[in-house]
Amino acid sequence: MYEGAVQDLIDELGRLPGVGPKSAQRIAFHVLAADPSDVRRLVDALTEVKARVQFCEVCGNVSQEPQCRVCRDPRRSAAVLCVVEEPKDVVAVERTREFRGRYHVLGGAINPIAGVGPDDLRIKELLMRLQDGVVTEVILAMDPNVEGEATATYLARMLVPMGITVSRLASGLPVGGDLEYADEVTLGRAFEGRRRISA
């Protein structure tokens, strides 16, 4: 549609996840209109993240050092391991300030349609981490979708026979939500995960 460098920029932006053709065009024209110093900062940030950021050799989280800050923190419990799909999920769990264990990032979820099987994930590394007997509980914190459920079920079938306590994050009704607007699956999970109230 556009000439040379402009179309190349739109095409490259359009390859980013969640960025469609219209968004790519909008971003490209924003970059064209932006102050050159702003564009330079963006280029520098992109270059630096590719040069300095790596994946933690222990858990697979993003880090600027061989081990991420969670794996280096001696105050974190090594007995509880929270297994997540992506590094962004670590950030989501950390924001709750409820979890004081360690993480294992799989690098995705089982998705046969997209050609992602168990061998494409960091499952072997997870099993190696569990061999020393330090971890007593594994919390499966996969996304509540078909791929997340498939991944959690696959992992649970592998881990339960090892004698490790395996738990799954509860799912159900959001705080502030109305019961009448909940879909059947969400409401069903809320009933399954109900808790007893003690006085």
MARKEKOL-228860 format. One record per residue (C-alpha): residue number from 1; residue in three letters; x, y, z. Coordinates in nm, 4 decimals, always signed. Layout:
# MARKEKOL-228860
   i  aa        x        y        z
 NUM ALA        X        Y        Z
...
***
This chain:
# MARKEKOL-228860
   i  aa        x        y        z
   1 MET  +0.0000  +0.0000  +0.0000
   2 TYR  +0.2792  +0.2438  +0.0922
   3 GLU  +0.6243  +0.2913  -0.0504
   4 GLY  +0.9424  +0.1243  +0.0698
   5 ALA  +1.0400  +0.1876  +0.4306
   6 VAL  +0.6886  +0.2844  +0.5475
   7 GLN  +0.5368  -0.0416  +0.4190
   8 ASP  +0.8301  -0.2403  +0.5600
   9 LEU  +0.7672  -0.0859  +0.9023
  10 ILE  +0.3925  -0.1600  +0.8828
  11 ASP  +0.4651  -0.5196  +0.7791
  12 GLU  +0.7105  -0.5729  +1.0649
  13 LEU  +0.4783  -0.4163  +1.3229
  14 GLY  +0.1946  -0.6334  +1.1912
  15 ARG  +0.3961  -0.9451  +1.2780
  16 LEU  +0.3788  -0.8572  +1.6496
  17 PRO  +0.1193  -1.0502  +1.8517
  18 GLY  -0.2086  -0.8654  +1.8890
  19 VAL  -0.1194  -0.6038  +1.6282
  20 GLY  -0.3417  -0.6168  +1.3219
  21 PRO  -0.2989  -0.4260  +0.9956
  22 LYS  -0.4844  -0.1155  +1.1143
  23 SER  -0.2929  -0.0994  +1.4431
  24 ALA  +0.0363  -0.1533  +1.2606
  25 GLN  -0.0442  +0.1356  +1.0279
  26 ARG  -0.1415  +0.3590  +1.3219
  27 ILE  +0.1803  +0.2786  +1.5097
  28 ALA  +0.3923  +0.3311  +1.1976
  29 PHE  +0.2495  +0.6775  +1.1392
  30 HIS  +0.2915  +0.7588  +1.5085
  31 VAL  +0.6609  +0.6675  +1.4764
  32 LEU  +0.6917  +0.8840  +1.1635
  33 ALA  +0.5422  +1.1827  +1.3458
  34 ALA  +0.7357  +1.1249  +1.6708
  35 ASP  +1.0357  +1.3263  +1.7819
  36 PRO  +1.3605  +1.1589  +1.6647
  37 SER  +1.4853  +1.1331  +2.0245
  38 ASP  +1.1709  +0.9352  +2.1199
  39 VAL  +1.2255  +0.6991  +1.8276
  40 ARG  +1.5928  +0.6580  +1.9259
  41 ARG  +1.4907  +0.5638  +2.2834
  42 LEU  +1.2540  +0.2998  +2.1434
  43 VAL  +1.5246  +0.1591  +1.9148
  44 ASP  +1.7748  +0.1561  +2.2031
  45 ALA  +1.5262  -0.0207  +2.4333
  46 LEU  +1.4565  -0.2880  +2.1697
  47 THR  +1.8257  -0.3382  +2.1008
  48 GLU  +1.9135  -0.3541  +2.4707
  49 VAL  +1.6412  -0.6036  +2.5591
  50 LYS  +1.7621  -0.8394  +2.2854
  51 ALA  +2.1262  -0.7980  +2.3907
  52 ARG  +2.0924  -0.8158  +2.7707
  53 VAL  +1.7815  -1.0161  +2.8566
  54 GLN  +1.7945  -1.3944  +2.8709
  55 PHE  +1.5943  -1.6746  +3.0236
  56 CYS  +1.6764  -1.7869  +3.3773
  57 GLU  +1.8764  -2.1089  +3.3704
  58 VAL  +1.6726  -2.2465  +3.6635
  59 CYS  +1.3090  -2.1483  +3.6056
  60 GLY  +1.2885  -2.0026  +3.2534
  61 ASN  +1.1752  -1.6560  +3.3640
  62 VAL  +1.3249  -1.3487  +3.1952
  63 SER  +1.6376  -1.2120  +3.3585
  64 GLN  +1.9410  -0.9956  +3.2913
  65 GLU  +2.1572  -1.2455  +3.4802
  66 PRO  +2.1941  -1.6248  +3.4541
  67 GLN  +1.9397  -1.6602  +3.7375
  68 CYS  +1.6334  -1.4396  +3.7885
  69 ARG  +1.5727  -1.2425  +4.1092
  70 VAL  +1.3192  -1.4989  +4.2384
  71 CYS  +1.5612  -1.7905  +4.2005
  72 ARG  +1.8395  -1.5868  +4.3671
  73 ASP  +1.6203  -1.4868  +4.6639
  74 PRO  +1.7047  -1.7111  +4.9636
  75 ARG  +1.3820  -1.6054  +5.1379
  76 ARG  +1.1689  -1.7835  +4.8751
  77 SER  +1.0508  -2.1331  +4.9684
  78 ALA  +1.2088  -2.4039  +4.7557
  79 ALA  +0.9423  -2.6520  +4.8686
  80 VAL  +0.6593  -2.4956  +4.6671
  81 LEU  +0.6823  -2.4559  +4.2908
  82 CYS  +0.4297  -2.2589  +4.0843
  83 VAL  +0.4246  -2.3757  +3.7225
  84 VAL  +0.3139  -2.1105  +3.4726
  85 GLU  +0.2943  -2.0874  +3.0958
  86 GLU  +0.4823  -1.7619  +3.0270
  87 PRO  +0.7075  -1.5108  +3.2091
  88 LYS  +0.4188  -1.2606  +3.2103
  89 ASP  +0.2302  -1.5066  +3.4337
  90 VAL  +0.5090  -1.4801  +3.6937
  91 VAL  +0.4474  -1.1043  +3.7071
  92 ALA  +0.0718  -1.1606  +3.7491
  93 VAL  +0.1232  -1.3995  +4.0426
  94 GLU  +0.3864  -1.1735  +4.2012
  95 ARG  +0.1436  -0.8798  +4.1948
  96 THR  -0.0837  -1.0700  +4.4349
  97 ARG  +0.1937  -1.0804  +4.7001
  98 GLU  +0.0434  -1.4119  +4.8151
  99 PHE  +0.2974  -1.6592  +4.6788
 100 ARG  +0.6388  -1.6987  +4.8452
 101 GLY  +0.7669  -2.0036  +4.6601
 102 ARG  +0.9534  -2.0398  +4.3330
 103 TYR  +0.8446  -2.0677  +3.9714
 104 HIS  +0.8854  -2.2826  +3.6655
 105 VAL  +0.7998  -2.1280  +3.3281
 106 LEU  +0.6962  -2.3815  +3.0629
 107 GLY  +0.7264  -2.1461  +2.7672
 108 GLY  +0.3704  -2.2044  +2.6470
 109 ALA  +0.0900  -2.4582  +2.6659
 110 ILE  +0.0082  -2.7791  +2.4848
 111 ASN  -0.1741  -2.6840  +2.1654
 112 PRO  -0.1852  -2.9590  +1.8985
 113 ILE  -0.3611  -2.7291  +1.6492
 114 ALA  -0.0671  -2.4861  +1.6625
 115 GLY  +0.1798  -2.7773  +1.6590
 116 VAL  +0.2886  -2.7331  +2.0225
 117 GLY  +0.3326  -3.0626  +2.2041
 118 PRO  +0.4820  -3.1572  +2.5426
 119 ASP  +0.8311  -3.1856  +2.3919
 120 ASP  +0.8148  -2.8200  +2.2857
 121 LEU  +0.7714  -2.7048  +2.6463
 122 ARG  +1.0116  -2.7012  +2.9414
 123 ILE  +0.8573  -3.0150  +3.0947
 124 LYS  +1.1827  -3.2158  +3.1008
 125 GLU  +1.3464  -2.9319  +3.2944
 126 LEU  +1.0540  -2.9364  +3.5393
 127 LEU  +1.0945  -3.3094  +3.6009
 128 MET  +1.4688  -3.2626  +3.6570
 129 ARG  +1.3966  -2.9930  +3.9193
 130 LEU  +1.1686  -3.2326  +4.1047
 131 GLN  +1.4171  -3.5200  +4.1256
 132 ASP  +1.6034  -3.4011  +4.4368
 133 GLY  +1.2912  -3.4216  +4.6571
 134 VAL  +1.3091  -3.0608  +4.7806
 135 VAL  +0.9797  -2.9624  +4.6140
 136 THR  +0.6797  -3.0995  +4.8058
 137 GLU  +0.3996  -2.9104  +4.6253
 138 VAL  +0.3497  -2.8058  +4.2663
 139 ILE  +0.0834  -2.5448  +4.1902
 140 LEU  -0.0373  -2.5594  +3.8322
 141 ALA  -0.1214  -2.2013  +3.7326
 142 MET  -0.2146  -2.2439  +3.3687
 143 ASP  -0.4611  -2.0204  +3.1845
 144 PRO  -0.8242  -2.1336  +3.2236
 145 ASN  -0.8660  -2.2230  +2.8568
 146 VAL  -0.8551  -2.5459  +2.6544
 147 GLU  -0.4770  -2.5370  +2.6112
 148 GLY  -0.4182  -2.4550  +2.9781
 149 GLU  -0.6499  -2.7337  +3.0910
 150 ALA  -0.4775  -2.9824  +2.8595
 151 THR  -0.1367  -2.8803  +2.9923
 152 ALA  -0.2482  -2.8982  +3.3569
 153 THR  -0.4053  -3.2416  +3.3053
 154 TYR  -0.0923  -3.3716  +3.1302
 155 LEU  +0.1335  -3.2448  +3.4093
 156 ALA  -0.0941  -3.3710  +3.6877
 157 ARG  -0.0885  -3.7226  +3.5388
 158 MET  +0.2913  -3.7129  +3.5426
 159 LEU  +0.3410  -3.5531  +3.8848
 160 VAL  +0.0806  -3.7202  +4.1108
 161 PRO  +0.2464  -4.0665  +4.0846
 162 MET  +0.5732  -3.9056  +4.2003
 163 GLY  +0.4157  -3.8442  +4.5427
 164 ILE  +0.4213  -3.4662  +4.5094
 165 THR  +0.1172  -3.2659  +4.6169
 166 VAL  -0.0289  -3.1187  +4.2992
 167 SER  -0.2820  -2.8364  +4.3151
 168 ARG  -0.4525  -2.6171  +4.0593
 169 LEU  -0.5469  -2.2523  +4.0993
 170 ALA  -0.9112  -2.2081  +4.1861
 171 SER  -1.1320  -2.0575  +3.9217
 172 GLY  -1.4794  -1.9189  +3.9414
 173 LEU  -1.6640  -1.5963  +3.9946
 174 PRO  -1.4773  -1.2662  +3.9837
 175 VAL  -1.5023  -1.0290  +4.2779
 176 GLY  -1.7759  -0.7759  +4.2059
 177 GLY  -1.9347  -0.9955  +3.9386
 178 ASP  -2.3048  -1.0786  +3.9127
 179 LEU  -2.4150  -1.4413  +3.9341
 180 GLU  -2.6701  -1.3977  +3.6562
 181 TYR  -2.3998  -1.3002  +3.4047
 182 ALA  -2.1652  -1.5930  +3.4762
 183 ASP  -2.1414  -1.8583  +3.2062
 184 GLU  -2.2110  -2.2235  +3.2919
 185 VAL  -1.8451  -2.3318  +3.2948
 186 THR  -1.7386  -2.0501  +3.5280
 187 LEU  -2.0324  -2.1093  +3.7591
 188 GLY  -1.9662  -2.4838  +3.7573
 189 ARG  -1.6045  -2.4279  +3.8565
 190 ALA  -1.7120  -2.1914  +4.1300
 191 PHE  -1.9307  -2.4701  +4.2749
 192 GLU  -1.6476  -2.7242  +4.2472
 193 GLY  -1.4037  -2.4906  +4.4205
 194 ARG  -1.6393  -2.3793  +4.6973
 195 ARG  -1.4920  -2.3422  +5.0479
 196 ARG  -1.6434  -2.4171  +5.3841
 197 ILE  -1.7056  -2.1118  +5.6036
 198 SER  -1.6189  -2.1530  +5.9680
 199 ALA  -1.7427  -1.9222  +6.2399
***
